[in-house]
Amino acid sequence: MEQQEKKKNWFREFFSLGEVGGYFFRGKDPNRPKSFNLKAMHIINKIAILMFLVCLIIILKRYFFGY
């Protein structure tokens, strides 16, 4: 029984999107500096992460299901 719990927790931790989800869906922090350069950097990072995830999905689809 205990081994099944460990397996379930491992599976949940493996697919947790804590940091990535927090990066996209975090609330406004009033103490965070507000500059154009910082906003631009975060927007570019978000675009890069989304492009990576889309490409990863396409590669996995092609690997498992063919063209």
N, C-alpha and C positions, 0 to 999 in steps of 0.2 A: 504494500500500500504506500509506504514511504517513498519507494523507488518511482512509483507512478507520479507522485507529487513533484519530485525532483525533475522528472522528465517533462512534466507539464510546465513547470516554472522555467526550465531551460528553453523550451519552445517559445514561451511568452517573451522571455528576455531576448532571444535571438531575433524576433520580429518586432521588437519595440522600436518605435520611432521617436524616442524621447528627445534627443538633441535635434534631429532633423525637424520633427514636428514642432518643437519649441522655437526653432529658427523661423519657421513660416507663420506660426500662429501665436506668437507671444504678444502680450499686451503692451500698451504704451508705457514707457518708463520715463517719468518726468526728470529724473536725474541724468538721463543719457544725453550726451552732447548732440546738438542739432546743427549739422553742417551739410552742405551740398555734397562734399566729397564722401562723407560717410554714408549718406543715403545712396549715392551712386554706386559705391562699393557693395552695399548690401543688395541692391537691385541686380547688379551683375552676378553676384554670388548665387542669388536665388535662380536666375536664369540658367547659370551653369549647372546647378544641382538638378533642375528640372530637365535640362537637355540630357544630362547623364542618365537619369532614371528612365527617360523615354528611350534612349538608345539601348540601355541595358534590357529593357522589356522587348525591344525589337530583336536584339541579338538572341535572347532566350527563346523567343517565338520561332525564329528561323532555325535555331538549333534543334528544338524539339518537334516542330511541325513542318519544317521545310519552307521553301519560298512560297 
